[in-house]
Amino acid sequence: MGTQFSVPSDEQWSELPRSSASRFSMSVGWTVLIVWLVGFSGYFTWEFMRSDEPMVAKVLAFGGWTGIGLLLLGVALDRLKAMRTDRYRGIEK
């Protein structure tokens, strides 16, 4: 009960990028990653659908990935909605 909590300084608390170069590299990195992921997924889907695999194998393969993708999309949509209405959004420390 008597332990004192030392409050970190403002420089240690913030999780935002600290320089414009860091912000730029992070935004470009996320953009490249998202574009690559969409392109790779589209190419993989196209090639898999063109293959001679039986339809059951295609459904089994895409069913799991589609389910995971939809779950992640649902979480992302919930987080985006919560971010817009979060009353503590602009508060730091």
N, CA, C and O atoms as a CHARMM CRD file, in Angstrom:
* protein
*
  372
    1    1 MET  N      0.81700  -1.19800   0.00000 PROA 1      0.00000
    2    1 MET  CA     0.00000   0.00000   0.00000 PROA 1      0.00000
    3    1 MET  C      0.85800   1.25800   0.00000 PROA 1      0.00000
    4    1 MET  O      0.41400   2.31000  -0.46000 PROA 1      0.00000
    5    2 GLY  N      2.06100   1.16400   0.50200 PROA 2      0.00000
    6    2 GLY  CA     2.90200   2.35700   0.59200 PROA 2      0.00000
    7    2 GLY  C      3.81300   2.55100  -0.59900 PROA 2      0.00000
    8    2 GLY  O      4.61100   3.48800  -0.60400 PROA 2      0.00000
    9    3 THR  N      3.72600   1.69800  -1.61300 PROA 3      0.00000
   10    3 THR  CA     4.60500   1.81800  -2.77000 PROA 3      0.00000
   11    3 THR  C      4.22200   3.03400  -3.59300 PROA 3      0.00000
   12    3 THR  O      3.04900   3.24000  -3.90500 PROA 3      0.00000
   13    4 GLN  N      5.21000   3.83200  -3.94000 PROA 4      0.00000
   14    4 GLN  CA     4.99300   5.02200  -4.74900 PROA 4      0.00000
   15    4 GLN  C      5.12000   4.66500  -6.23000 PROA 4      0.00000
   16    4 GLN  O      6.01100   3.91000  -6.62000 PROA 4      0.00000
   17    5 PHE  N      4.24300   5.20100  -7.03100 PROA 5      0.00000
   18    5 PHE  CA     4.28600   4.99900  -8.47300 PROA 5      0.00000
   19    5 PHE  C      4.97700   6.19500  -9.09400 PROA 5      0.00000
   20    5 PHE  O      4.54400   7.33500  -8.92700 PROA 5      0.00000
   21    6 SER  N      6.06200   5.92100  -9.81600 PROA 6      0.00000
   22    6 SER  CA     6.76000   7.02600 -10.48200 PROA 6      0.00000
   23    6 SER  C      6.13900   7.22500 -11.86400 PROA 6      0.00000
   24    6 SER  O      6.09200   6.29900 -12.67500 PROA 6      0.00000
   25    7 VAL  N      5.67200   8.42500 -12.11400 PROA 7      0.00000
   26    7 VAL  CA     5.01700   8.76000 -13.37300 PROA 7      0.00000
   27    7 VAL  C      6.09000   8.96900 -14.44100 PROA 7      0.00000
   28    7 VAL  O      7.02100   9.74800 -14.23400 PROA 7      0.00000
   29    8 PRO  N      5.97300   8.28200 -15.58100 PROA 8      0.00000
   30    8 PRO  CA     6.96500   8.47900 -16.63800 PROA 8      0.00000
   31    8 PRO  C      6.86800   9.87600 -17.23900 PROA 8      0.00000
   32    8 PRO  O      5.81300  10.51000 -17.21000 PROA 8      0.00000
   33    9 SER  N      7.97300  10.33400 -17.77800 PROA 9      0.00000
   34    9 SER  CA     7.98100  11.65600 -18.40900 PROA 9      0.00000
   35    9 SER  C      7.17200  11.62400 -19.69800 PROA 9      0.00000
   36    9 SER  O      6.85100  10.55300 -20.21300 PROA 9      0.00000
   37   10 ASP  N      6.84600  12.79700 -20.21200 PROA 10     0.00000
   38   10 ASP  CA     6.04100  12.88900 -21.42600 PROA 10     0.00000
   39   10 ASP  C      6.73400  12.23800 -22.62200 PROA 10     0.00000
   40   10 ASP  O      6.06000  11.68100 -23.48900 PROA 10     0.00000
   41   11 GLU  N      8.04900  12.29400 -22.68500 PROA 11     0.00000
   42   11 GLU  CA     8.78200  11.69000 -23.80300 PROA 11     0.00000
   43   11 GLU  C      8.66700  10.17100 -23.78300 PROA 11     0.00000
   44   11 GLU  O      8.67000   9.54800 -24.84500 PROA 11     0.00000
   45   12 GLN  N      8.56800   9.56700 -22.62300 PROA 12     0.00000
   46   12 GLN  CA     8.46400   8.11900 -22.51600 PROA 12     0.00000
   47   12 GLN  C      7.02500   7.63000 -22.68200 PROA 12     0.00000
   48   12 GLN  O      6.81100   6.47400 -23.04700 PROA 12     0.00000
   49   13 TRP  N      6.05600   8.47200 -22.42700 PROA 13     0.00000
   50   13 TRP  CA     4.65600   8.06600 -22.41000 PROA 13     0.00000
   51   13 TRP  C      4.05200   7.96000 -23.81500 PROA 13     0.00000
   52   13 TRP  O      3.30600   7.02100 -24.08900 PROA 13     0.00000
   53   14 SER  N      4.35500   8.88500 -24.68900 PROA 14     0.00000
   54   14 SER  CA     3.72100   8.95300 -26.00300 PROA 14     0.00000
   55   14 SER  C      4.15400   7.77800 -26.87800 PROA 14     0.00000
   56   14 SER  O      5.32700   7.40500 -26.90200 PROA 14     0.00000
   57   15 GLU  N      3.19800   7.20800 -27.59000 PROA 15     0.00000
   58   15 GLU  CA     3.48800   6.11300 -28.49700 PROA 15     0.00000
   59   15 GLU  C      3.46900   6.56500 -29.94800 PROA 15     0.00000
   60   15 GLU  O      3.63100   5.75100 -30.85700 PROA 15     0.00000
   61   16 LEU  N      3.27400   7.85100 -30.16700 PROA 16     0.00000
   62   16 LEU  CA     3.24600   8.37800 -31.51600 PROA 16     0.00000
   63   16 LEU  C      4.66700   8.48100 -32.06400 PROA 16     0.00000
   64   16 LEU  O      5.61700   8.61600 -31.29200 PROA 16     0.00000
   65   17 PRO  N      4.82500   8.41700 -33.40300 PROA 17     0.00000
   66   17 PRO  CA     6.15300   8.62000 -33.97100 PROA 17     0.00000
   67   17 PRO  C      6.68500   9.99700 -33.58900 PROA 17     0.00000
   68   17 PRO  O      5.93700  10.97400 -33.55800 PROA 17     0.00000
   69   18 ARG  N      7.95900  10.06500 -33.30300 PROA 18     0.00000
   70   18 ARG  CA     8.51500  11.29800 -32.75800 PROA 18     0.00000
   71   18 ARG  C      9.02600  12.26600 -33.80900 PROA 18     0.00000
   72   18 ARG  O      9.19000  13.45000 -33.51500 PROA 18     0.00000
   73   19 SER  N      9.28300  11.80300 -35.02300 PROA 19     0.00000
   74   19 SER  CA     9.80300  12.70000 -36.04900 PROA 19     0.00000
   75   19 SER  C      8.96900  12.57600 -37.31600 PROA 19     0.00000
   76   19 SER  O      8.22400  11.61300 -37.49900 PROA 19     0.00000
   77   20 SER  N      9.11300  13.57500 -38.18900 PROA 20     0.00000
   78   20 SER  CA     8.36300  13.53000 -39.44400 PROA 20     0.00000
   79   20 SER  C      8.85600  12.38600 -40.33000 PROA 20     0.00000
   80   20 SER  O      8.06800  11.78500 -41.06000 PROA 20     0.00000
   81   21 ALA  N     10.15200  12.08200 -40.27000 PROA 21     0.00000
   82   21 ALA  CA    10.67400  10.96100 -41.05000 PROA 21     0.00000
   83   21 ALA  C     10.08500   9.63700 -40.56100 PROA 21     0.00000
   84   21 ALA  O      9.77600   8.75600 -41.36300 PROA 21     0.00000
   85   22 SER  N      9.93300   9.50300 -39.25400 PROA 22     0.00000
   86   22 SER  CA     9.34200   8.29500 -38.68800 PROA 22     0.00000
   87   22 SER  C      7.87300   8.16600 -39.08900 PROA 22     0.00000
   88   22 SER  O      7.43100   7.08500 -39.47700 PROA 22     0.00000
   89   23 ARG  N      7.12000   9.25100 -39.00000 PROA 23     0.00000
   90   23 ARG  CA     5.71100   9.23100 -39.41500 PROA 23     0.00000
   91   23 ARG  C      5.58700   8.88500 -40.89300 PROA 23     0.00000
   92   23 ARG  O      4.72900   8.09200 -41.28100 PROA 23     0.00000
   93   24 PHE  N      6.45200   9.48400 -41.72000 PROA 24     0.00000
   94   24 PHE  CA     6.42000   9.22400 -43.15600 PROA 24     0.00000
   95   24 PHE  C      6.72300   7.76500 -43.45800 PROA 24     0.00000
   96   24 PHE  O      6.01700   7.12800 -44.24000 PROA 24     0.00000
   97   25 SER  N      7.77500   7.23600 -42.83600 PROA 25     0.00000
   98   25 SER  CA     8.14700   5.84900 -43.12300 PROA 25     0.00000
   99   25 SER  C      7.07600   4.87000 -42.64300 PROA 25     0.00000
  100   25 SER  O      6.82700   3.85600 -43.29500 PROA 25     0.00000
  101   26 MET  N      6.44500   5.16700 -41.51300 PROA 26     0.00000
  102   26 MET  CA     5.38100   4.28600 -41.02700 PROA 26     0.00000
  103   26 MET  C      4.16700   4.32300 -41.95900 PROA 26     0.00000
  104   26 MET  O      3.59700   3.27700 -42.26900 PROA 26     0.00000
  105   27 SER  N      3.77000   5.50800 -42.40600 PROA 27     0.00000
  106   27 SER  CA     2.59500   5.59600 -43.28200 PROA 27     0.00000
  107   27 SER  C      2.87700   4.96200 -44.63900 PROA 27     0.00000
  108   27 SER  O      2.01000   4.28200 -45.18900 PROA 27     0.00000
  109   28 VAL  N      4.06100   5.16900 -45.18700 PROA 28     0.00000
  110   28 VAL  CA     4.40200   4.54200 -46.45900 PROA 28     0.00000
  111   28 VAL  C      4.52700   3.03400 -46.28100 PROA 28     0.00000
  112   28 VAL  O      4.09600   2.27500 -47.15000 PROA 28     0.00000
  113   29 GLY  N      5.10500   2.59000 -45.18000 PROA 29     0.00000
  114   29 GLY  CA     5.24100   1.16000 -44.92000 PROA 29     0.00000
  115   29 GLY  C      3.89900   0.46500 -44.83100 PROA 29     0.00000
  116   29 GLY  O      3.71300  -0.59800 -45.42400 PROA 29     0.00000
  117   30 TRP  N      2.94600   1.05500 -44.09200 PROA 30     0.00000
  118   30 TRP  CA     1.61400   0.45400 -43.99500 PROA 30     0.00000
  119   30 TRP  C      0.92200   0.44700 -45.35100 PROA 30     0.00000
  120   30 TRP  O      0.24300  -0.52000 -45.69600 PROA 30     0.00000
  121   31 THR  N      1.08700   1.51500 -46.12100 PROA 31     0.00000
  122   31 THR  CA     0.46500   1.57800 -47.44800 PROA 31     0.00000
  123   31 THR  C      1.02000   0.48800 -48.35500 PROA 31     0.00000
  124   31 THR  O      0.26300  -0.21100 -49.02800 PROA 31     0.00000
  125   32 VAL  N      2.34800   0.34500 -48.37400 PROA 32     0.00000
  126   32 VAL  CA     2.96500  -0.69200 -49.20500 PROA 32     0.00000
  127   32 VAL  C      2.51000  -2.07800 -48.75600 PROA 32     0.00000
  128   32 VAL  O      2.21100  -2.93100 -49.59100 PROA 32     0.00000
  129   33 LEU  N      2.45500  -2.30700 -47.45700 PROA 33     0.00000
  130   33 LEU  CA     2.03800  -3.60900 -46.94200 PROA 33     0.00000
  131   33 LEU  C      0.59900  -3.93600 -47.32900 PROA 33     0.00000
  132   33 LEU  O      0.31000  -5.06600 -47.72300 PROA 33     0.00000
  133   34 ILE  N     -0.29300  -2.97900 -47.22500 PROA 34     0.00000
  134   34 ILE  CA    -1.70000  -3.20900 -47.57100 PROA 34     0.00000
  135   34 ILE  C     -1.85300  -3.45600 -49.06900 PROA 34     0.00000
  136   34 ILE  O     -2.58300  -4.36100 -49.47300 PROA 34     0.00000
  137   35 VAL  N     -1.16900  -2.66000 -49.90000 PROA 35     0.00000
  138   35 VAL  CA    -1.24700  -2.85800 -51.35200 PROA 35     0.00000
  139   35 VAL  C     -0.69000  -4.22500 -51.72600 PROA 35     0.00000
  140   35 VAL  O     -1.26900  -4.92400 -52.55900 PROA 35     0.00000
  141   36 TRP  N      0.43000  -4.61300 -51.11600 PROA 36     0.00000
  142   36 TRP  CA     1.01000  -5.92900 -51.40000 PROA 36     0.00000
  143   36 TRP  C      0.05900  -7.04100 -50.98800 PROA 36     0.00000
  144   36 TRP  O     -0.13000  -8.00400 -51.73100 PROA 36     0.00000
  145   37 LEU  N     -0.53800  -6.91500 -49.81400 PROA 37     0.00000
  146   37 LEU  CA    -1.44000  -7.95100 -49.31800 PROA 37     0.00000
  147   37 LEU  C     -2.65300  -8.12000 -50.23100 PROA 37     0.00000
  148   37 LEU  O     -3.05600  -9.24400 -50.53100 PROA 37     0.00000
  149   38 VAL  N     -3.22500  -7.01600 -50.66600 PROA 38     0.00000
  150   38 VAL  CA    -4.38200  -7.08300 -51.56600 PROA 38     0.00000
  151   38 VAL  C     -3.97000  -7.70300 -52.90100 PROA 38     0.00000
  152   38 VAL  O     -4.67300  -8.56700 -53.42600 PROA 38     0.00000
  153   39 GLY  N     -2.85100  -7.27300 -53.44600 PROA 39     0.00000
  154   39 GLY  CA    -2.38500  -7.81800 -54.71800 PROA 39     0.00000
  155   39 GLY  C     -2.05400  -9.29700 -54.62900 PROA 39     0.00000
  156   39 GLY  O     -2.43800 -10.07700 -55.50000 PROA 39     0.00000
  157   40 PHE  N     -1.34600  -9.68300 -53.58500 PROA 40     0.00000
  158   40 PHE  CA    -0.98300 -11.08300 -53.40100 PROA 40     0.00000
  159   40 PHE  C     -2.22400 -11.94900 -53.20800 PROA 40     0.00000
  160   40 PHE  O     -2.31600 -13.04000 -53.77100 PROA 40     0.00000
  161   41 SER  N     -3.16900 -11.47000 -52.42100 PROA 41     0.00000
  162   41 SER  CA    -4.40200 -12.23200 -52.19700 PROA 41     0.00000
  163   41 SER  C     -5.19100 -12.40000 -53.48600 PROA 41     0.00000
  164   41 SER  O     -5.72000 -13.47700 -53.76100 PROA 41     0.00000
  165   42 GLY  N     -5.26900 -11.33800 -54.27100 PROA 42     0.00000
  166   42 GLY  CA    -5.97500 -11.41800 -55.54300 PROA 42     0.00000
  167   42 GLY  C     -5.30300 -12.37700 -56.50800 PROA 42     0.00000
  168   42 GLY  O     -5.97800 -13.17100 -57.16400 PROA 42     0.00000
  169   43 TYR  N     -3.98600 -12.31500 -56.60300 PROA 43     0.00000
  170   43 TYR  CA    -3.25600 -13.21500 -57.49400 PROA 43     0.00000
  171   43 TYR  C     -3.40500 -14.67000 -57.03800 PROA 43     0.00000
  172   43 TYR  O     -3.63200 -15.56400 -57.85400 PROA 43     0.00000
  173   44 PHE  N     -3.27500 -14.89700 -55.72900 PROA 44     0.00000
  174   44 PHE  CA    -3.41900 -16.25100 -55.19800 PROA 44     0.00000
  175   44 PHE  C     -4.81800 -16.80200 -55.48400 PROA 44     0.00000
  176   44 PHE  O     -4.96700 -17.95600 -55.88600 PROA 44     0.00000
  177   45 THR  N     -5.83000 -15.97700 -55.27700 PROA 45     0.00000
  178   45 THR  CA    -7.20800 -16.39600 -55.52900 PROA 45     0.00000
  179   45 THR  C     -7.40500 -16.72500 -57.00300 PROA 45     0.00000
  180   45 THR  O     -8.00600 -17.74600 -57.33600 PROA 45     0.00000
  181   46 TRP  N     -6.90600 -15.87500 -57.87800 PROA 46     0.00000
  182   46 TRP  CA    -7.04000 -16.09900 -59.31800 PROA 46     0.00000
  183   46 TRP  C     -6.37600 -17.40900 -59.72900 PROA 46     0.00000
  184   46 TRP  O     -6.97400 -18.21800 -60.43900 PROA 46     0.00000
  185   47 GLU  N     -5.15600 -17.61200 -59.28800 PROA 47     0.00000
  186   47 GLU  CA    -4.43100 -18.82700 -59.66400 PROA 47     0.00000
  187   47 GLU  C     -5.08500 -20.08400 -59.07700 PROA 47     0.00000
  188   47 GLU  O     -5.14000 -21.12200 -59.73600 PROA 47     0.00000
  189   48 PHE  N     -5.56600 -19.99000 -57.87200 PROA 48     0.00000
  190   48 PHE  CA    -6.19200 -21.15000 -57.24900 PROA 48     0.00000
  191   48 PHE  C     -7.49600 -21.51000 -57.93300 PROA 48     0.00000
  192   48 PHE  O     -7.79600 -22.69000 -58.11600 PROA 48     0.00000
  193   49 MET  N     -8.27100 -20.51000 -58.31000 PROA 49     0.00000
  194   49 MET  CA    -9.53900 -20.78100 -58.98200 PROA 49     0.00000
  195   49 MET  C     -9.32900 -21.33500 -60.38500 PROA 49     0.00000
  196   49 MET  O    -10.16900 -22.08800 -60.87900 PROA 49     0.00000
  197   50 ARG  N     -8.23200 -20.98100 -61.03100 PROA 50     0.00000
  198   50 ARG  CA    -7.93800 -21.49600 -62.37400 PROA 50     0.00000
  199   50 ARG  C     -7.38700 -22.92000 -62.34700 PROA 50     0.00000
  200   50 ARG  O     -7.37700 -23.60200 -63.37200 PROA 50     0.00000
  201   51 SER  N     -6.93200 -23.36500 -61.18700 PROA 51     0.00000
  202   51 SER  CA    -6.29100 -24.67700 -61.10500 PROA 51     0.00000
  203   51 SER  C     -7.30800 -25.80000 -61.32400 PROA 51     0.00000
  204   51 SER  O     -8.51800 -25.57400 -61.33900 PROA 51     0.00000
  205   52 ASP  N     -6.78400 -27.00900 -61.49200 PROA 52     0.00000
  206   52 ASP  CA    -7.63000 -28.16700 -61.74300 PROA 52     0.00000
  207   52 ASP  C     -8.01500 -28.91800 -60.47200 PROA 52     0.00000
  208   52 ASP  O     -8.45300 -30.06700 -60.54100 PROA 52     0.00000
  209   53 GLU  N     -7.85600 -28.28700 -59.32400 PROA 53     0.00000
  210   53 GLU  CA    -8.22300 -28.92000 -58.05900 PROA 53     0.00000
  211   53 GLU  C     -9.73700 -29.12500 -58.01200 PROA 53     0.00000
  212   53 GLU  O    -10.48400 -28.33200 -58.58500 PROA 53     0.00000
  213   54 PRO  N    -10.19800 -30.18700 -57.33100 PROA 54     0.00000
  214   54 PRO  CA   -11.65200 -30.38500 -57.19200 PROA 54     0.00000
  215   54 PRO  C    -12.29400 -29.24200 -56.38700 PROA 54     0.00000
  216   54 PRO  O    -11.64500 -28.60100 -55.56000 PROA 54     0.00000
  217   55 MET  N    -13.54900 -29.01400 -56.64800 PROA 55     0.00000
  218   55 MET  CA   -14.26400 -27.90800 -55.99200 PROA 55     0.00000
  219   55 MET  C    -14.28700 -28.06100 -54.47800 PROA 55     0.00000
  220   55 MET  O    -14.25900 -27.06000 -53.76200 PROA 55     0.00000
  221   56 VAL  N    -14.33700 -29.28000 -53.97600 PROA 56     0.00000
  222   56 VAL  CA   -14.36100 -29.50200 -52.52600 PROA 56     0.00000
  223   56 VAL  C    -13.06900 -28.96000 -51.89200 PROA 56     0.00000
  224   56 VAL  O    -13.11200 -28.33100 -50.83500 PROA 56     0.00000
  225   57 ALA  N    -11.94800 -29.20200 -52.52900 PROA 57     0.00000
  226   57 ALA  CA   -10.67200 -28.69900 -52.00900 PROA 57     0.00000
  227   57 ALA  C    -10.65700 -27.18300 -52.01400 PROA 57     0.00000
  228   57 ALA  O    -10.14700 -26.56400 -51.08000 PROA 57     0.00000
  229   58 LYS  N    -11.20300 -26.58500 -53.04400 PROA 58     0.00000
  230   58 LYS  CA   -11.24800 -25.11600 -53.12600 PROA 58     0.00000
  231   58 LYS  C    -12.12500 -24.53700 -52.01300 PROA 58     0.00000
  232   58 LYS  O    -11.76200 -23.55100 -51.37200 PROA 58     0.00000
  233   59 VAL  N    -13.27400 -25.16000 -51.79800 PROA 59     0.00000
  234   59 VAL  CA   -14.18100 -24.68000 -50.74700 PROA 59     0.00000
  235   59 VAL  C    -13.53600 -24.84500 -49.37200 PROA 59     0.00000
  236   59 VAL  O    -13.63600 -23.94900 -48.53400 PROA 59     0.00000
  237   60 LEU  N    -12.88600 -25.96400 -49.13400 PROA 60     0.00000
  238   60 LEU  CA   -12.22500 -26.18200 -47.84400 PROA 60     0.00000
  239   60 LEU  C    -11.09000 -25.18800 -47.62100 PROA 60     0.00000
  240   60 LEU  O    -10.90400 -24.67600 -46.51700 PROA 60     0.00000
  241   61 ALA  N    -10.34400 -24.92600 -48.67300 PROA 61     0.00000
  242   61 ALA  CA    -9.22200 -23.99500 -48.54000 PROA 61     0.00000
  243   61 ALA  C     -9.71200 -22.57000 -48.32200 PROA 61     0.00000
  244   61 ALA  O     -9.20500 -21.87200 -47.44500 PROA 61     0.00000
  245   62 PHE  N    -10.67900 -22.13400 -49.09700 PROA 62     0.00000
  246   62 PHE  CA   -11.13200 -20.75400 -48.99000 PROA 62     0.00000
  247   62 PHE  C    -12.10500 -20.52700 -47.84300 PROA 62     0.00000
  248   62 PHE  O    -12.24900 -19.39500 -47.38200 PROA 62     0.00000
  249   63 GLY  N    -12.76800 -21.55900 -47.37500 PROA 63     0.00000
  250   63 GLY  CA   -13.71700 -21.39200 -46.27100 PROA 63     0.00000
  251   63 GLY  C    -13.03400 -20.89400 -45.01100 PROA 63     0.00000
  252   63 GLY  O    -13.51400 -19.96200 -44.36500 PROA 63     0.00000
  253   64 GLY  N    -11.91200 -21.51500 -44.65900 PROA 64     0.00000
  254   64 GLY  CA   -11.18600 -21.09800 -43.45900 PROA 64     0.00000
  255   64 GLY  C    -10.61600 -19.70100 -43.58200 PROA 64     0.00000
  256   64 GLY  O    -10.75200 -18.88200 -42.67300 PROA 64     0.00000
  257   65 TRP  N     -9.96900 -19.42800 -44.72800 PROA 65     0.00000
  258   65 TRP  CA    -9.37300 -18.09400 -44.91500 PROA 65     0.00000
  259   65 TRP  C    -10.43700 -17.01200 -44.99500 PROA 65     0.00000
  260   65 TRP  O    -10.24300 -15.90700 -44.48800 PROA 65     0.00000
  261   66 THR  N    -11.55200 -17.32500 -45.62400 PROA 66     0.00000
  262   66 THR  CA   -12.64100 -16.35600 -45.69800 PROA 66     0.00000
  263   66 THR  C    -13.20700 -16.07800 -44.30900 PROA 66     0.00000
  264   66 THR  O    -13.49300 -14.92900 -43.97500 PROA 66     0.00000
  265   67 GLY  N    -13.37000 -17.12400 -43.49700 PROA 67     0.00000
  266   67 GLY  CA   -13.86300 -16.93400 -42.12700 PROA 67     0.00000
  267   67 GLY  C    -12.93000 -16.07600 -41.30000 PROA 67     0.00000
  268   67 GLY  O    -13.37800 -15.17200 -40.59500 PROA 67     0.00000
  269   68 ILE  N    -11.64000 -16.34600 -41.37700 PROA 68     0.00000
  270   68 ILE  CA   -10.65700 -15.55300 -40.63200 PROA 68     0.00000
  271   68 ILE  C    -10.67200 -14.11000 -41.12100 PROA 68     0.00000
  272   68 ILE  O    -10.63700 -13.17500 -40.32000 PROA 68     0.00000
  273   69 GLY  N    -10.72200 -13.93600 -42.42700 PROA 69     0.00000
  274   69 GLY  CA   -10.76100 -12.58300 -42.98700 PROA 69     0.00000
  275   69 GLY  C    -11.98500 -11.80700 -42.54200 PROA 69     0.00000
  276   69 GLY  O    -11.89200 -10.62300 -42.21800 PROA 69     0.00000
  277   70 LEU  N    -13.13200 -12.47100 -42.52600 PROA 70     0.00000
  278   70 LEU  CA   -14.35400 -11.79400 -42.09200 PROA 70     0.00000
  279   70 LEU  C    -14.32200 -11.45600 -40.60100 PROA 70     0.00000
  280   70 LEU  O    -14.80900 -10.40400 -40.18700 PROA 70     0.00000
  281   71 LEU  N    -13.74800 -12.35000 -39.80200 PROA 71     0.00000
  282   71 LEU  CA   -13.60500 -12.04200 -38.37500 PROA 71     0.00000
  283   71 LEU  C    -12.70200 -10.82700 -38.15700 PROA 71     0.00000
  284   71 LEU  O    -13.02800  -9.94200 -37.36600 PROA 71     0.00000
  285   72 LEU  N    -11.58000 -10.78400 -38.85300 PROA 72     0.00000
  286   72 LEU  CA   -10.67500  -9.64000 -38.72900 PROA 72     0.00000
  287   72 LEU  C    -11.32100  -8.35500 -39.24000 PROA 72     0.00000
  288   72 LEU  O    -11.12200  -7.28700 -38.66100 PROA 72     0.00000
  289   73 LEU  N    -12.08600  -8.45100 -40.31200 PROA 73     0.00000
  290   73 LEU  CA   -12.79700  -7.28800 -40.83300 PROA 73     0.00000
  291   73 LEU  C    -13.81700  -6.77400 -39.81500 PROA 73     0.00000
  292   73 LEU  O    -13.95100  -5.56600 -39.62200 PROA 73     0.00000
  293   74 GLY  N    -14.53100  -7.68900 -39.16900 PROA 74     0.00000
  294   74 GLY  CA   -15.49900  -7.28800 -38.14600 PROA 74     0.00000
  295   74 GLY  C    -14.83000  -6.57500 -36.98200 PROA 74     0.00000
  296   74 GLY  O    -15.34100  -5.57100 -36.48500 PROA 74     0.00000
  297   75 VAL  N    -13.69300  -7.09000 -36.54800 PROA 75     0.00000
  298   75 VAL  CA   -12.96300  -6.44400 -35.45500 PROA 75     0.00000
  299   75 VAL  C    -12.47900  -5.06800 -35.88300 PROA 75     0.00000
  300   75 VAL  O    -12.58400  -4.10700 -35.12100 PROA 75     0.00000
  301   76 ALA  N    -11.95000  -4.96600 -37.09800 PROA 76     0.00000
  302   76 ALA  CA   -11.47000  -3.67500 -37.59400 PROA 76     0.00000
  303   76 ALA  C    -12.60400  -2.65900 -37.68700 PROA 76     0.00000
  304   76 ALA  O    -12.42400  -1.50000 -37.31600 PROA 76     0.00000
  305   77 LEU  N    -13.75500  -3.07600 -38.17300 PROA 77     0.00000
  306   77 LEU  CA   -14.89300  -2.15500 -38.26000 PROA 77     0.00000
  307   77 LEU  C    -15.35300  -1.69500 -36.88000 PROA 77     0.00000
  308   77 LEU  O    -15.68000  -0.52400 -36.69000 PROA 77     0.00000
  309   78 ASP  N    -15.37800  -2.62200 -35.91000 PROA 78     0.00000
  310   78 ASP  CA   -15.74500  -2.24100 -34.54700 PROA 78     0.00000
  311   78 ASP  C    -14.75300  -1.25300 -33.95300 PROA 78     0.00000
  312   78 ASP  O    -15.15100  -0.29800 -33.28600 PROA 78     0.00000
  313   79 ARG  N    -13.46300  -1.47400 -34.19100 PROA 79     0.00000
  314   79 ARG  CA   -12.43200  -0.56900 -33.66500 PROA 79     0.00000
  315   79 ARG  C    -12.53700   0.81200 -34.29900 PROA 79     0.00000
  316   79 ARG  O    -12.39400   1.82400 -33.61300 PROA 79     0.00000
  317   80 LEU  N    -12.79000   0.86100 -35.62300 PROA 80     0.00000
  318   80 LEU  CA   -12.93200   2.15400 -36.28700 PROA 80     0.00000
  319   80 LEU  C    -14.13900   2.91600 -35.75100 PROA 80     0.00000
  320   80 LEU  O    -14.06500   4.12800 -35.54600 PROA 80     0.00000
  321   81 LYS  N    -15.23800   2.22300 -35.52300 PROA 81     0.00000
  322   81 LYS  CA   -16.42900   2.88500 -34.98000 PROA 81     0.00000
  323   81 LYS  C    -16.16000   3.37700 -33.56100 PROA 81     0.00000
  324   81 LYS  O    -16.56000   4.48400 -33.20000 PROA 81     0.00000
  325   82 ALA  N    -15.48500   2.56200 -32.75900 PROA 82     0.00000
  326   82 ALA  CA   -15.18000   2.95900 -31.38700 PROA 82     0.00000
  327   82 ALA  C    -14.21100   4.14400 -31.35400 PROA 82     0.00000
  328   82 ALA  O    -14.29700   4.99000 -30.46400 PROA 82     0.00000
  329   83 MET  N    -13.29900   4.20700 -32.31500 PROA 83     0.00000
  330   83 MET  CA   -12.34600   5.32200 -32.34400 PROA 83     0.00000
  331   83 MET  C    -13.05400   6.64700 -32.60300 PROA 83     0.00000
  332   83 MET  O    -12.67800   7.67200 -32.03600 PROA 83     0.00000
  333   84 ARG  N    -14.07200   6.63200 -33.45300 PROA 84     0.00000
  334   84 ARG  CA   -14.77700   7.87200 -33.76900 PROA 84     0.00000
  335   84 ARG  C    -15.57900   8.40500 -32.59500 PROA 84     0.00000
  336   84 ARG  O    -15.73900   9.61800 -32.46000 PROA 84     0.00000
  337   85 THR  N    -16.08600   7.52500 -31.74500 PROA 85     0.00000
  338   85 THR  CA   -16.94500   7.96400 -30.65000 PROA 85     0.00000
  339   85 THR  C    -16.25300   7.89800 -29.29400 PROA 85     0.00000
  340   85 THR  O    -16.90000   8.09900 -28.26600 PROA 85     0.00000
  341   86 ASP  N    -14.95700   7.62100 -29.27300 PROA 86     0.00000
  342   86 ASP  CA   -14.22500   7.51400 -28.01700 PROA 86     0.00000
  343   86 ASP  C    -14.07400   8.89600 -27.38200 PROA 86     0.00000
  344   86 ASP  O    -13.46300   9.78400 -27.97700 PROA 86     0.00000
  345   87 ARG  N    -14.61400   9.08400 -26.19800 PROA 87     0.00000
  346   87 ARG  CA   -14.54600  10.40400 -25.56600 PROA 87     0.00000
  347   87 ARG  C    -13.17700  10.68900 -24.97800 PROA 87     0.00000
  348   87 ARG  O    -12.89800  11.83200 -24.61500 PROA 87     0.00000
  349   88 TYR  N    -12.32700   9.70600 -24.87300 PROA 88     0.00000
  350   88 TYR  CA   -10.97600   9.89500 -24.34400 PROA 88     0.00000
  351   88 TYR  C     -9.93600   9.95700 -25.45900 PROA 88     0.00000
  352   88 TYR  O     -8.73900   9.86500 -25.18800 PROA 88     0.00000
  353   89 ARG  N    -10.36500  10.10700 -26.67900 PROA 89     0.00000
  354   89 ARG  CA    -9.49300  10.03200 -27.84600 PROA 89     0.00000
  355   89 ARG  C     -8.38100  11.08300 -27.83600 PROA 89     0.00000
  356   89 ARG  O     -7.23500  10.74300 -28.13100 PROA 89     0.00000
  357   90 GLY  N     -8.66400  12.30300 -27.52000 PROA 90     0.00000
  358   90 GLY  CA    -7.67000  13.36500 -27.58100 PROA 90     0.00000
  359   90 GLY  C     -6.87000  13.54900 -26.30900 PROA 90     0.00000
  360   90 GLY  O     -6.01400  14.43200 -26.23600 PROA 90     0.00000
  361   91 ILE  N     -7.13500  12.72900 -25.30900 PROA 91     0.00000
  362   91 ILE  CA    -6.46800  12.90100 -24.02800 PROA 91     0.00000
  363   91 ILE  C     -5.16900  12.11900 -24.01400 PROA 91     0.00000
  364   91 ILE  O     -5.14400  10.93400 -24.35000 PROA 91     0.00000
  365   92 GLU  N     -4.10600  12.77300 -23.63000 PROA 92     0.00000
  366   92 GLU  CA    -2.82300  12.12600 -23.47400 PROA 92     0.00000
  367   92 GLU  C     -2.42800  12.23000 -22.01400 PROA 92     0.00000
  368   92 GLU  O     -2.51100  13.29800 -21.40700 PROA 92     0.00000
  369   93 LYS  N     -2.00700  11.12600 -21.46900 PROA 93     0.00000
  370   93 LYS  CA    -1.51900  11.02600 -20.08400 PROA 93     0.00000
  371   93 LYS  C     -2.39500  11.76600 -19.11900 PROA 93     0.00000
  372   93 LYS  O     -2.11900  11.77700 -17.91900 PROA 93     0.00000
